[in-house]
């Protein structure tokens, strides 16, 4: 158990990894969750690739969860016939009325832009490479002064730091994609540009209407999301620190502090948290990481994030499998150096949840131990993961195949799909035999088992000490 990896690895599928053999290699190398980025995907592709993931997983006998990353509302510039060279100090128009020949400007896809953005506001285009300041506006147009020059191509993303825009949380494309994702059986939906708790509740209502038990990941990408962070984390199932747009929206030098703030809040509320974007960006074209990237991933592990995520590295990169190996190596080196015994800030309200802290402490005290838990809702396993008990694997058994894959995200949880017996003792013995048969535990290992038993007609929650035979 000494080399047990607690921190999960998420990889984004793309041309570099979507074919069956590459997919098999990605799964066997150690990816836990596969992300489908709907900014660059169609519903037809989703149906085909999810089925391929399931088929390959059965073939290699290692299962992964699937996360659909919903594009969300984006403000973009329109199409230009050729890149526009922007010079510092010149005026440039952003208009909402469609192409206007002869005007030094470009159309944008959001009609409400001139109403939402005031004079003096900063407009960032193309991931912040081009910077402008609004000098005047009318009902259809923003007139901006270029402060950081550059070449403006077609359909460039616009960021508006500090501006509350009245965009819907889900676009028509998002709803179509989500319906396909539900049909395909995605276990997670990540919602982009979450600004308030209501955005999560709207997605939850849609999933409920579609009969889906998928879990929601809130992507924190702008200042509105940060302002409403506590409310968002309270209602979502998990959080992604989406450092790409977030790093543009806020002062870049505050990004590490914001990352820490989000992780700490998630640790307090027991919600899984993912660190994403640029973790191994240089490895898109280089076989080895930079020293800064190594330190960045190490920081995420030390902060006790649940998962680290690869984006372009595994969609179009030249070294997708090497990226996963690099992450595994860093995680396995850094995790054992963690000196904190467990997450002391996690708020545990229910008596059953408080019992989990005792179980974690006992397993850690035993050494070379683990926790066995049986779950149909995921609550026990997710809470045990949130306790961050270093060196203690959480063996979560469930008879629900959707929940089985949803348990692949939280820190430290190793899920197993197994039928439960009507006799709790039979179920425990089956689980211990399973762990021994699959070489997760050797004979003689002491494990902490959390289960309920029937005593004189009443169900009683118990914490037991069992030895593998």
C-alpha positions, 0 to 999 in steps of 0.5 A: 500500500506504500505506493498507493496514489491518492491524487487522481489524474484527468486527461482530455480526449482529442486527436492524439488519444481518441483512437482505440490503441492510444485510448487503451494505453491512456487508461492502463497508464493510469488516467482516472477520468476522461474529459470531453471538451465540448468547445471542440466536439459534436454530439455524434463524436460524444456518442461514438467516443463514450462507447469506445471508452467503455469497450476499451475499458472492458478489454483492458480491465480498468474502468474510467469515468467520463466528464463532459465539459460543457462550453457555457456562454462565451463572448466572441468576436466575429469572422474576419477575412484576414487578421486585423493588425491593432496598433496601441492608441488607436480606436477600435469598435466592437458592435452587435449589429452584424458586419459593418463594411468600412468600420475599423472594428469587428462584430461580437456575438452578444447583443447585450455587450454595450449595456453590460460594459461601462466606459473605462472598463477593460476588454481583453481579447484572445486570452488577454493578448489584446487589451482595450479600454472602453472610451464610449458606448451606445446601444449597439457599439463599444468604442475602445482604445487599444492599449496592448496591440496585436493581431486579431483573428476570427472568433477570438474569446473576449474576457471582461474582468469584473463585469457582470454579464447577463448571459444565460448559464446554459446556451442552446448548444449546451442543452443539446450537448447535455442531452447527448451526454446523458444518453451516452452515460457521462458520469460528470458534467463540468459547467463553464463560467459558473457565476452564481449558485443558480447556474448550478441549480439550473443544470441540476434541474435539467439533469433531473428532468432528463433522469440523470444522476450525473454529478456537477463540477463547477468551473470557477473562471471569473470574478463573479464566480469568485465573489459567489464562491461559497454559495457555488461550492455549497450547491455543486458536487465538485469544483474545477479551478479553471486557471486559463480564463481565471488567470486572465480575469484576475491579477495574474500574481494573485492566482496562486492565492486564489487557487489555495482559497478555492482548495481550502474552501472545498476541503472545509465543505468536503467537495472534490476540487480539480486543478486544471490548465497549463500543468504540463503545457510545455509537454505539448511539444517537449518530451520533458516538463519544465522545472516550474511545471514540476513545482506547479503539480507538486503544489497542487498535491501539497494543497491536497487537491483531489485531481490534476487535469491535462488539457491540450497535453493529451488532445493534440500534444506529441507526448500524451502518455508521457504526460500521464507518467510525469504526473504519476511520478510527481504525485507518487514522490510528493504525496508520501511527504505530507505530514498533516495527519488528516483534514481537520477543517472538514465540517462533519455534522452527522454522527455517522460522518463523525464515525468516519474520522475515527475510522480514518484515525484508526487506519492511520494508527494501524499503519499498512491498513485501509478502510473498506466501505459499502455505499449506494449513495457515495456519501461515505466514500466522498466524505472519507476522501475529503478527510485526506488520510495520507497512506490509507487507501479507501476501498469503496464497494458499490453495486451501482455501476454509475456510482462506481465510476463517480467514485473515481474522482474523489481523493484516495478512493479506489472503487469496486463494483460488486453485488451485495448479499442480503447478509452483511457478513457475507458482503464483508467476507466477499469484499475482503476476498476480492481485495486479496484476489486482486492483490490490493491486500495480503493475508494478515492485513488489518482493515477498518470496515464501515458497515451496518448490521441488523441487531434485534430488528434495528440497523446499526452503523458499525466500525469494525476491525477485520483481518484479511485471511 
